């Protein structure tokens, strides 16, 4: 199964909208890609970037 985890640089380059950027960075450091839990990582990513998540939801609704 291919990892859905973005590169480390994308986490630090993206604006921390939700204040959870440090948690997301700590998660990435503590959980190597092969054993990482993609569901938890995805949840932390959504918490750190709520505006981006909302934009993706709007795009999905517009194309549906």
C-alpha distances in whole Angstrom, upper triangle without the diagonal:
4,6,9,12,15,17,19,22,21,22,25,26,26,29,29,30,30,30,27,26,27,25,22,23,23,20,18,21,20,17,15,11,10,12,12,13,11,14,17,16,16,19,21,20,22,25,25,25,27,29,25,24,27,27,24,25,28,27,25,28,30,28,28
4,6,9,11,13,16,19,18,19,22,23,23,26,26,27,27,28,25,24,25,23,20,21,22,19,16,19,19,16,14,10,9,12,12,13,11,14,16,15,15,18,19,18,20,23,23,23,25,26,23,22,25,25,22,23,26,25,23,27,28,26,27
4,5,8,10,13,16,15,15,19,20,19,23,23,24,24,25,22,20,21,20,16,17,18,15,13,15,16,12,11,7,8,10,9,10,8,11,13,11,12,15,16,15,17,20,20,20,22,24,21,20,23,23,20,22,25,24,22,26,28,26,27
4,6,10,12,15,13,13,17,18,17,20,20,21,21,22,19,18,19,18,14,15,17,14,12,16,16,13,12,9,11,12,10,10,7,10,12,9,9,13,13,12,14,17,17,16,18,20,17,16,19,19,16,18,21,20,19,22,24,23,24
4,7,9,11,10,10,13,15,14,17,17,19,19,20,17,15,16,15,11,12,14,11,9,12,13,11,10,7,10,11,9,10,7,10,11,8,8,12,12,10,13,15,15,15,18,19,16,16,20,20,17,20,23,22,21,24,26,25,26
4,7,8,7,7,11,12,11,15,15,17,18,19,16,14,16,15,11,11,14,12,10,13,15,13,12,10,13,14,12,13,11,13,14,10,10,14,13,10,13,16,14,14,17,18,15,15,19,18,17,19,22,21,21,24,25,25,26
4,5,6,7,9,10,11,15,16,19,20,20,17,14,15,16,12,11,14,13,9,11,14,13,11,10,13,15,13,15,13,16,16,12,13,16,15,13,16,18,16,16,19,20,17,18,22,21,20,23,25,24,24,28,29,28,30
4,6,5,7,9,11,14,14,17,18,17,15,12,12,13,10,8,11,11,7,9,12,12,11,11,14,16,13,16,14,17,16,12,14,16,14,12,16,17,14,15,19,20,18,19,23,22,21,24,27,26,26,30,31,30,32
4,5,5,6,9,12,13,17,18,18,16,12,13,15,12,10,13,14,11,12,16,15,15,14,18,19,17,19,17,20,19,15,16,19,16,14,17,18,15,15,19,19,17,19,22,22,21,24,26,25,26,29,30,30,32
4,6,5,6,10,11,14,16,16,15,11,13,14,11,10,14,14,11,13,17,16,16,15,18,20,17,18,16,18,17,14,14,16,14,11,14,15,13,12,16,16,14,15,19,18,17,20,22,21,23,26,26,26,28
4,6,6,8,9,12,13,13,11,8,10,11,8,7,11,11,9,11,14,14,15,14,18,18,15,16,15,16,15,11,12,14,11,9,12,13,10,10,14,15,13,14,18,18,17,20,22,22,23,26,27,27,29
4,6,8,9,12,14,13,12,8,9,11,9,7,11,13,11,12,15,16,17,17,20,21,18,20,18,20,18,15,15,17,14,12,15,15,11,12,16,16,15,17,20,20,20,23,25,25,26,29,30,30,32
4,7,9,12,14,14,14,10,12,15,12,11,15,16,14,16,19,19,19,19,23,24,21,22,20,22,20,17,17,18,16,13,15,16,12,12,16,15,14,16,19,18,19,22,23,23,25,27,28,28,31
4,6,9,11,12,12,9,12,14,11,11,15,16,14,17,19,20,20,19,23,24,20,21,19,20,18,15,15,16,13,10,12,13,9,8,12,12,10,13,15,15,15,18,20,20,21,24,25,25,28
4,6,9,9,10,8,11,14,12,12,16,17,16,18,21,22,23,22,26,26,23,23,21,21,20,17,16,16,14,11,12,12,8,8,11,10,10,13,15,15,16,19,20,20,22,24,25,26,28
4,6,6,7,5,9,11,10,11,14,15,15,17,19,20,22,22,25,25,21,21,19,19,17,15,15,14,11,10,10,9,6,6,9,10,10,12,14,15,17,19,20,21,23,25,26,27,29
4,6,8,8,11,13,12,14,17,17,18,20,22,22,24,24,27,27,23,22,20,20,18,16,15,14,12,10,10,8,6,5,7,7,9,11,12,13,15,16,18,19,21,22,23,25,27
4,5,7,10,11,11,13,15,16,17,19,21,21,24,23,27,26,22,21,19,18,16,15,14,12,10,9,9,6,4,6,6,9,10,11,12,14,16,17,18,20,22,23,25,26,27
4,6,8,9,10,12,13,14,16,18,19,20,23,23,26,25,22,21,20,19,16,15,15,13,10,11,11,8,6,8,10,12,14,14,16,18,19,20,22,24,25,26,28,30,31
4,6,5,6,9,10,11,13,14,15,16,19,20,23,22,18,17,17,16,13,12,12,11,7,8,9,6,4,8,10,13,14,14,16,18,19,20,22,24,24,26,28,29,30
4,5,5,6,9,10,11,12,14,15,17,18,21,21,17,17,16,17,14,12,13,12,8,8,10,9,5,8,11,14,13,14,17,18,19,21,23,24,25,27,29,30,31
4,5,5,6,8,10,11,12,14,16,18,21,20,17,17,17,18,15,13,14,14,10,11,13,11,9,12,15,17,17,18,21,22,23,24,27,27,28,30,32,33,34
4,5,5,6,9,10,10,12,15,16,19,18,14,14,15,15,11,10,12,11,7,9,12,10,8,12,14,17,17,17,20,22,22,23,26,27,27,29,31,32,33
4,5,5,6,9,10,11,13,13,17,16,12,12,12,13,10,7,9,9,6,6,10,9,7,10,13,16,15,15,18,20,19,21,24,24,25,27,29,30,30
4,5,5,6,9,10,12,13,17,16,13,14,14,15,13,10,12,13,10,10,13,13,10,13,16,18,17,18,21,22,22,24,27,27,27,30,32,32,33
4,5,5,6,8,11,13,16,15,12,14,14,16,12,11,14,14,11,12,15,14,12,16,19,21,20,20,24,25,25,26,29,30,30,32,34,35,36
4,5,5,6,9,11,13,12,9,10,11,12,9,7,11,11,9,10,13,13,12,15,18,21,19,19,22,24,23,24,28,28,28,30,32,33,33
4,6,5,7,8,11,11,8,10,11,13,11,8,11,13,10,11,14,15,13,15,19,21,19,19,23,24,23,24,28,27,27,30,32,32,33
4,6,7,10,13,12,10,13,14,16,14,12,15,16,13,14,18,18,16,19,22,24,23,23,26,27,26,28,31,31,31,34,36,36,37
4,6,10,12,10,9,11,13,15,13,11,15,16,14,15,18,18,17,20,23,26,24,24,27,29,27,29,32,32,32,35,37,37,37
4,6,8,7,5,8,10,13,11,9,13,14,13,14,18,18,17,20,22,25,23,23,26,28,26,27,31,31,30,33,35,35,35
4,6,6,6,9,11,14,13,11,15,17,16,16,19,20,19,21,24,27,24,24,28,29,27,28,32,31,30,33,36,35,35
4,6,5,8,9,13,13,10,13,16,15,15,18,20,19,21,23,25,23,22,26,26,24,26,29,28,28,31,33,32,32
4,6,9,10,14,14,13,15,18,18,18,21,23,22,24,26,28,26,25,28,29,27,28,32,31,29,33,35,33,34
4,7,9,12,12,11,14,16,16,17,20,21,22,23,25,28,26,25,28,29,27,28,32,31,30,33,35,34,34
4,6,9,8,8,11,13,13,14,16,18,18,20,22,24,22,21,25,26,24,25,28,28,27,30,32,31,31
4,6,6,6,9,10,11,12,15,16,17,18,20,23,21,19,23,24,22,23,26,26,25,27,30,29,29
4,6,5,6,9,10,10,12,14,15,16,18,20,18,16,20,21,18,19,23,23,21,24,26,26,26
4,5,5,6,9,10,11,12,14,15,16,19,17,15,18,20,17,18,21,22,20,22,25,25,24
4,5,5,6,9,10,11,12,14,15,19,17,15,18,20,19,19,23,23,22,24,27,27,27
4,5,5,6,9,10,11,12,14,17,15,14,17,19,17,18,22,22,21,24,26,26,26
4,6,5,6,9,10,10,12,14,13,11,14,16,14,15,18,18,17,20,22,22,23
4,5,5,6,9,10,10,14,13,10,13,16,14,15,18,19,18,20,23,23,23
4,5,5,6,9,10,13,13,11,14,17,16,17,20,21,20,23,25,26,26
4,5,5,6,8,11,10,9,12,14,13,14,17,18,18,20,23,23,24
4,5,5,6,9,8,6,9,11,11,11,14,16,16,18,20,21,21
4,6,6,9,10,9,11,14,14,14,17,19,19,20,23,24,24
4,6,9,9,9,12,14,14,16,18,19,20,22,24,25,26
4,6,5,6,9,10,11,13,15,16,17,19,20,22,23
4,5,5,6,9,10,10,12,14,15,16,18,20,21
4,5,5,6,9,10,11,12,14,15,17,19,20
4,5,5,6,9,10,11,12,14,15,17,19
4,5,5,6,9,10,11,12,14,16,17
4,5,5,6,9,10,11,12,14,15
4,5,5,6,9,10,11,13,14
4,5,5,6,9,10,11,12
4,5,5,6,9,10,11
4,5,5,6,9,10
4,5,5,6,9
4,5,5,6
4,6,5
4,6
4
